[in-house]
Amino acid sequence: MQTSVSLFQVFIMMQIRRLSFAYQNLKEVPFIKIYQHAGSLEELDLSYNCLYENLSQLGDLWKLTTLILDGNNFSSHVKFPYMPNVTTLWINKNRITNLAIFIAEIARNFPQIRILSMMNNEAAPSYFNGGSLPEYIDYRHYVISQIPRLKVLDDTEVVARERARWRDYRMEFQRMGAERQKACPPIVGQAR
């Protein structure tokens, strides 16, 4: 029995699903090399480089599900493109200091995010980076309330009881905001 393989089948077999540029001392994202595999790329690892801020062109990677950015210089103000298929983001050991700004960016641009790991960032306090247990609990509380679809935060699964508590917190926070807005008089010339 003879097996024949078409040129198309060879092309499909050669498509790369995982690409790593880890530990390359990169100062810029190698977009040209990445785009050579844009049609098949599912996991991209840019860990332990000297990258910061400019990830805008990654939005063209429609099949990407996992993005690994550990050990770079990304700050709270990093701008991500809209990436509707990314379910996993690792951004451990960066320079993220403002949790609210960073999580708003994640919630807005990663609608399918299920796994988020941002350990060893100032905005993610834990025992390992000098944070206290109450700070860690508040951190988890906030992230889960802002991204309720998370299944894993850092190295810990989000359990149903925890999710319910944070959902109640989010509803209370929204209620308080609405009450505050009603209580504040409008600024002259500003519609309410």
N, C-alpha and C positions, 0 to 999 in steps of 0.2 A: 504494500500500500504506500503510495507516494503522497507526500504532503506538499502542497504548493502554497507558498506565502506570497500574497500580492505586495506590491510596493506600498500600497496604502496601509496594509497590516504592519509592515516594517516601520512605517512612519508612526503609527499609533503606539507600537511597542517602544519607540525611542523617545516618546514624549516624557518629559521630566515632570514629576509631580512634587518632588521635594528639592529645594535648592538652598544651599547654605553658603553664606559669606561670613560665617562666624570667625572671629579672631584674625581678621585681615587688616586691622588698623585703618579701616576706611574712614575717610572724612566726608564722603558723599555716597549716597546710595547709587549702586551701579545699575541704573535704570536700563541702559542699552542691553546689558547681559541678561537682566531679568526679563525684559520684553521678548527676548528670543523664545521664551517658554511661557508667555502669557496665556496661551490657549489651554495649557494643561496644568499650570502651576497651582498646587493646593496648599503647600506649606513653604513659607519663606523664613529663613533664619538669618537675621542680621546682628546677632549677638556679639558683644564684646568688641565693639569698634569705637569710633569717635564721632558717632552720628548725633545730630540734633535737628529738631524742628521740621525739616523739609521732607515730608512724605507724600506730598500732594499727588504725585504721579502714580502712586500705588493703586489709585482708584480704578485703573484700567485692568486690574487683575481680578476678573469676575469670578474665577473658580477658586480663588484663595479662601481657605477656611481657617488657616492657622498662621499667625504672625508672631514671630519671636524677636523681641527687641531688647533683651536683657543686657545689662552692662554697657550702656551707652551714656549719652549726655542729654537725653530728652527731659524737658522741663514740664511743668504743669501746663504751659502754653503751647505745647506741641499741637499742630493742626493735622488731623487725619482727614483723608478724603472719605466720602461715603463708600462703605464697603459692605454691601448687603449680605454677603455669604460668610463673612468671618465669624466663627463661633468661638475661637480661642485666641486670646491675646496675652502674651507674657511680656511684661515691661518691668521686670524686677531690676533692682540696683541701678536706678537712674537718678534724676534730680527733680523728682516730682514733690513739690512742697504744698501746693494748694489743692486739696482734695475736691472741693466744689467745682472749680474750673475744669480740672482734669476729668472728673466723672461726667460732667455735662457734655464734654466733647466725646467721650466714649458712648454715652447713651444716645447721642444724636447721630453718630456715624457708624455704629455697629449694631444694627437692629436685631441681629441674630446671636449676639454675644451670649455665651453660656459659661465660659471659663475665663476668668480674669485673674491674673497673678501680678501683683505689684509690690511684692515683698522687698524689704530693704530700701524703701523710699521714705523720706521724712513724712509724707502724707499718709503712710500706711504704718502707724505705730504698732510695734510688737515687742515682745520680750527681747528679741534678737537685736533690735536697734535702739534700745533704751526706753521704749514705750511701756506704759503701765497697762495692767489688765483693763481698767476702765477706759483708757484711751483706745485700746484694741477693740473693745466691745462697741464703743461709739463709732469707730471707723467702720466696722462691719455693718452696724446698724444703718449708717448713712448710705454706704454703697448699695446694700441690698434694697433699701427704700427707693433709691434712684434707678436701679437696674433690677427690677423684680424678677426677671427671667433667668438670672444667674443660677447656675447649678453648683459651681465651685468658685469660691473666692480664696485666692492665695492657695494654701495647701489644705483647705478644709471645705467639705461639702456643705452646701446650704440646706439645712433640714427644714421640714414643713413647719415645725413649731416656730423656728426662727423667722421663716418667711412670713408667717401670720402676724407675728409681733411687729415686724417691720412694716407690713402693710397697714396695720393699725396706726403706727407712728406716722406714716406718710399721709394718711387721711386726716389725722389730727393736725399735722403741720399745714396741710392745705386749708383746713377749716380755720385755723388761726390766722393764716394769711388773708383769707377772705374777710374775716371779722376786722382785721387791722385796716384793710383797704376801705371798708365801710366807715370805720371810725375816723379816718383821716379826711379832713376837708379837702376838696379839690383845689388845685392851684388855679388862680384866676386865669381864664383863657384856655384851660386844659379840659378836654372832655373826659368824663369818667368812664 
